[in-house]
């Protein structure tokens, strides 16, 4: 397909010398592409190179002039107005001057052909849920999710030739995500989207998988990509089995050939005294040549079979799974875990919660409805407006920013702090099941990749003493790549205690087999927001 974004022999290294991208060649399809891959593989770096935010160390990026870029960590000054963020303030000012009858040539040049900008702006803001928004309002008065939607509205209003979005749904509630999904579905230009949001990725026309320094494109959305990958891996596994069978056959034939040769040689030696020496010598030399050819041929066949097996094994992905024994976290059915009485949160929302046994409860609702407030109230970090909370089992919280472990500690030492009676050998064995090998657990926590730090934090929580019989997760999939989300889901499938999960990620919640959901947004609507 024609493409407006082409990378040729593209390389980039950080000032420290660490190579992020090396010799990348790719052309992005001229439609919406979801860019996926593990944390640290270089997705965000590539977007910054395409946007012109970074300069390549080598090679080149061909791109159009008008690029729209929404970074993962959006930083905007709170005093800026909505009009400034939308990038329309100069045109609006020129229009106002012209309408007042004081327009100059410069004002007309500023407006250009954007005479309908106020109407387009109103319509665009409405699409993103900002009906009747004052354009002079400081963005510091908006929520974090509203600022992200406003920045996205600015990109759509500018109508760039290529739109670059880096984890755009992080920190967005369900309603805001739906608006973003709808906006992207309506986009008709080229777009490259880095995301772990499976619903968002199901809206794209192509998926680009960044892996081992290369990008491979799959036609279709994320569901089609996962299905294609499953078929491919099934075929790769069959190829391994076939190659293993072929190698065993070639090895058997080599052994059989050696046995035959040994028999011939023994027979020849037994007959050596019955023929003249010159004849015996000629026969011996001919037999050696024949034996060498036979043996060499079989050895070559075995070597080729071994190479085919290695090639087949290379096609099978080494996406390891977390396999742990978390029986110590089990909770008897019916045991009280969390009990509230006449609880009213600080924000005025009344909550009735009775969590028993190994139940799994999802906390849902829009940003600001009180999910984190409820979690902090259950943990005793925030006082309720009224009522009481009883948390009756040991618990642990998986923090969003994974700041549980000290950067200066080795992984083994950091986990040992939460499991002081466990000996190092047991912890090493347990950490290996979290895909943390001997070399990794000897390194400082601060040197870990995002995926490694996530697994180390998860291991520290689940191996801690006393074993947590309640695990509280507050937006756990924010900033996790799809592979880490998969590993989290696998670990939670083996967890035997109770779960309390606050999340906007519908795909993740669906994978957890929740007992029930508590919609704090609906309760806020019933109670009315106060305080």
N, C-alpha and C positions, 0 to 999 in steps of 0.2 A: 504494500500500500504506500502511496505518497506520504511523506512525513515532513513536518516543519521542524522537528527536533532530531538531529543526527549527531551522534558522538563518534569521533574517529580517533582511535588509539589514545583515548582520554586517560590521563593519569592525574592523581592529586596526592600530595603528601603534606602532612601538618608540619609546622615549624620544628616540632620535636624530631622529625625524620620518619615518624610513623606513616606508612603508606596506607591510604584509605581506598584508593582506586588505582588499578594498574592496567593500562593498555585496553581499555574498554571500547568495543565497537558495537554500536547498536543504532537502530532507527526506530523511533516510537511510532506506532500506528497513528494515523490522522483521525483519531477518535478519542474516547475516554478510556484510559488505561489505568488499571490498579497495579501499583508497584508493591510487591510483597517480598519478604525475606527476613531472616533473623536479625535481631538487634545487633548493631555493630557491623553489618555487612556493607553499609555505605549508602543507604537509600536517601536519607536526609542530606548527606553530603552531595550526592548526585543532583538532587533538586536545587541545592544552592549553586552548584556549578551551572546548571541550565538557566537559573534565574539571573546569573551574573553576580551573585552575592560573593562568590569565590572565584578565583582565577586558577585555571588548570596549571599543574606543574609540567604537563606535557600533553601533546595532542590538541584536539579542538572540539568545540561544541558549535554546531550550526543551529541557529534558532531565529525566530522572527523578531521584529523590533519590539512589538508590544507584548510583554509578558506580565501575567498576573500571578503573584506569589503570596500565598498565605503560609507563613512559617509555623512550625509546631509550637514554639514558645513566643507567642505574640506579646510584644511590649509596646504599649501606647501610653503617652502622657495623659494623666487624668484630666488636665485642664483643657485639653483640646475639645473642640465642639464636634457634634455629629457631622456637620457640614465639612469640617476639615478632614475628618477621617474618610468621608465619602469622596473627598477630592473635588468637591463642586463649589467651594466657597468663592473662588475668583469669578466663575461664570455667574453665580447667583448675584454677586455684587455688581457685575457689569450689567446684568439684566435689570436690576433695580435702578441703576443710574440711567439706563436708556428709557425705562418706563417713566422716570421722573422728568424726562425731557432734557437731560444734561449729558447724554451720551457723546463720547468722543470716538474718533476712529479706532483708538486702542480698545475701547469697550466693545465695539463691533467685532474687532479681530479676536478678542477674548471669547466672545460668544460663538463665533464661527457659524456652524450649522446646528448648534445645540439650543435652538429656541424652545424646544419642547422638554428641556432638561427638568424643570420643576415637576411636570406631569410624570415623566419617566421615573424620576426619583421617588415620588409618592407611590407609584405602582410597585417599584422594586422594594421599597421599605415594607409595603403591605405584604408582599410575598414572604418576607422574612419575619413577619409578626410585629412590625413596628408601625401600626396604624396611628396617625396623628402624632408622630414623634416630632418634638420641637427640634429643628435643625441647629439651634443655638445651644442646646443642652450639653453640658460638659459630659464626656463619656465616663468620667470618674463616678458619676451617679448611676451608671448601669452595672449590672452583674457581669461576672467574667464570661458567662455563656452568651449574654447579649452583645458584649463587645466582639466576640468571635463572629457572631452572625452579622453584626454591623460591618465588620471588616470584609466578610464574604460578600455582602451586598455591594460594598464598594468595588470589589473585583468584577462582579457581574455588571455593574453599572458602567464600568470602564470598557467593557467588551474587548478584552485582550484576545490576541490570536491564539495564545496558549495559556491555560490556567494550571497552576501548580499548587496543590493542596497537600500539606504535611500534617497528618493526623488531625483532620479538621473537627472530628466529633469528640475529641478528648474534652471532658468537663461539660459536655452538653447534656441536658436532660432529654427525656424521651420526646417531648414536643419539639424542642429545638432540633434534635436529630432528624425528626420527620420533615421539618422545613428544609434542612440542608439536603436530605435525600431527594426531596421533590425538586429543589433547585438544580441539583446535579443531573437528575434525570431529564430535565428540560434543556440542559446545555448542549448546544449543537456544534461547538468548536472542538479543538483538541484540548485534552486535559490529562494530566498525570497526577494520580492520587496515591499517596502513601497512607495506608490505614490498616488497622487491625479490626475495624468494624465490618463484620461479615455481611450485614445488611447493606451497607454502603457499597461494598465490593461486588455485591450481586447486581449493581446497577451499571457496571462498566461493560465495555464491549470487548476488551482484551485484558488479560492478566500478564504482567511481566514479572517473572520470578528472578530475583537477584540472588545468585548463588555461586560460590567459588570464583568470584571475580568476573562473572559473565551475567548477561540477562537473556533469558529464554522466554519467548512470548507464546501465550496460549490463546486461541480464539475463544470468545465467550466470557461469561462472568465467573465469579469465584466458585460457584457451585460446579459449573462445567469444568473449571480448572482442577478442582479436587477429584472429580470423577475421572477425568483424563489421567491424572496422576495415579489414582488407584489402579486403573486398568494397566497403565505403564509399569507400575511396580509389581503387579501380579504377573505380568509377562516377564519382567526381570527376574522374579523369584523362580518362575518356571525355567528360565534360561540357566539359572544357577543349578537347578536340579538336573537339567539335561547335561550341562557341562560336567557336573560331578559324576554322573553316570558314565559319560564318555571317558573321563579321566580314569575311573576305576577299570573300565573295559580295556583301555590302552595299557594300563599297568598290569592287568592279568595277562594280556597278550605278550607283554615284554617278559614276564616271568615264565610263561609257557615257552617262548622262544629260547630263553636261556636253558631251560630244562632239556629241550630238543638238542641244542648245541652240545650240552654236556654229554648227552647220550652218544651223539655222533663221535665226539672226541674220544670217549672211552672205548667205543667200538673200533675206531681207527687205531688207537694205541694197541689194542688187543690183536689186531691183524698186521701190525707193523713188521713182525718177524717173518711173515709168509710171502713178502714181496721184495724185489730188489730195492736197495737203498735209494737209488735215483728216482724210482717210481714212487716210493713212500714219501720222499722229500717233496716231489711235485704235488702229490695228493695233499700233503700237509699244508703246503703254501696255498693251494686252491681252497682248502677247507677254511684256513684262517681268513682269506679274503672274503669268502662267502659268509663266514660267521660275523666278520666285521660289518659287512653290509646289512646283514639281517639284524644284528644287534643295534647298529646305528639307526636303521630305519625305524625300529620300534621305539628307540629312545627319542628320536625326533618327533614321533607321533605323540609320545607322552608329554614332551615339552610343549608341543602345540596345544594339546588338550589342557595342559595346566594354564597356558596363556589365555585360552578361551574362557576358562573358569575365572581367572582373575578379571578379565574384561567384563564377564557377566556379573561378578560380585561388585564391580565398580558402578554398575547401573542400578544396584539396589541401594537405596538411601540409608544412611546410618543415623536415622532420626530416633535416637534412643528414647525409651519411656521410663518414667519414674516407677519403680516397683518397691514398695516399702511395706513393712508390717506395722500397722498402727492399731493393733488390737488393744493396746494399753489405754487408748482414748475412748473405748466403748462406754456407752451409757445405757443402763437398763431402760427398757420401754416404760413409759409412765413416770419416770423420775422427774421431779420439778427442776427445771434449769433456770428459767427466768419467770418471775411472777410480779406483776404490777397491781397496785390497788389505787383506784381513783387518780391515776397519774395524768397530770397536765404538764406538758413541757414548758420550757421557758418562753417559747414562741406562742403559747396559748393553745396548742393542739392537744386534745385529749387522746391518750393511747391506752388501750387495753391489750396486754400481751401476756400470754401464758404458754411458755415454751416447755415441752415435755420430751424426755427421752432423746433419741437421735433425730429429732425433727429438723427439717431444713426450711427456714423462713426467709423469704425475699422481701427486703424493704424497697419499695418503689415509690415514684412520685417525682414531680418537677423539682429543679434546684430551688432551695430555699424553703421547702416544705417541712424540714426538720429531721431528715434521715440521720445526718451526722450528729445533730443535737440529741436525738434519741440514743444513739450509740454512746455518746459521751455521758449522758444521764445514766444509762445502765452501768457504765464503768465507774460512776461516782465522780467524774471529772466536772460535771455541771449539775447544779442543784435544780430540781424541778420547781415549777411554780407551786404545785401542790401534789399531794399523794406520795406514794412510796414505791421503791423498787427493791426486789430481793433477787440477787444473783447468787445461786446456791452451789455452783461448781467452779473448779479452776477454769480460767479462760485465757485466751490470747487474742491479740488484735494484729492482723496483717496490715501494716500502714501503707498508704498509697505511695509514699516516696521511698519506701524500703530503707528508712534511716535507723532501723533497729540495731544494726551491728556497727561497732566502731571501726572507722576506716583504717586505723593503725594496727588493729589486731589481725593476726592470721585468722583464716576461716575457722580452723580447728579451735583456736583459743576463744574466738567469739562465740562459737556454738557451745563450747565447754562452760562458758559463764552461765548459760541458761540450763545446763544439765551438769551440775557440779559433781554428782556422784558417779557419773558414767566414766569409765576408763577410756583412754585414748583409742585403744584397739577397737572397742565397740563403736565409738563415734566414727572412726575411719570407715568401718564396714557400713554403717548406716549412711554416712555421707556419700559413699560410692553409689548407693542406691538412688541418691538424688543427683546422680551423674556428676559428682564432684570427686575427681580422682586425687591421688596422693600429691601430685604436683600442684594442683589447684588449691587444696586445703592448706598448703604451706605458705601460700601467697597472702599479702595484706588484703583485707576486704576492699580497700580503696582502689586496688588495681584490677578488680574483677570487671568483666563485661556486664552489660545490663542483664543478660540471661543468667550468667553465673551468680550475680548478686541476688537476683530474684530467687534462684534455687537455694542459695545459702540461707537467705532469710526464711524461706518456707521451711527448710530443714530445721533451723533453730527453733522455730515456733512449735513444730510438730514433735520434736524430740525433747522439748523442754520439760523441766520438773517443777511441780507435778504435771503429769500429762494433761494437756488441755481437753476438757470435755465439752467446751464451747469454743468455737472458733468464730471470730467476728471479722468480716471482710468489708472494708469501705472502699467502693469503686476499685476492686482489685485489678481489673483488666486495663485501666488507664496506663498508658506508656509501656504496656507489654506487647511484644510481637506475637504473631499468631502461634508460633511454636511454643512460647512460654505460656500462652493461654491454654494450649493443649496440655502441657505438662501440669499446669495448675489443676485443670479439670481431672486429669488422671490421678493426681495426689488426693484430691477431695473425694474421688470415687472410693478410695481406700480408707478414708477417714471414718471413724466409727462414732464420733461424738455429734453434738448438735451444731448446726450452722446458722449464723445470722448474717445475711449478705445484703448490702446496699449496692445497687448497680443499675445503670441505664442500659447495659449491654444485654439485649433480649436473647441473643444467640447463646451467650454464656449462661444466663439464667435458665434457659431451656435445657441445657446440658446437665444441670445440677439436680434435676428431678426433685424440685421443691415440694415440700408438704403443703405450703400455702404462701400467699403473698399478702403483705400489709401495705395498703396504698395510703401513704400519709398525705398525698395530695388531695385525695377524696375527703380525708378526715379534716384537713385544713379548710376545705370548702364547706364542710358541715359546721365546723366550729367557728370559722372566721378567724382571720389572723390578727393577733394582738401583740403588743410589746415590740 
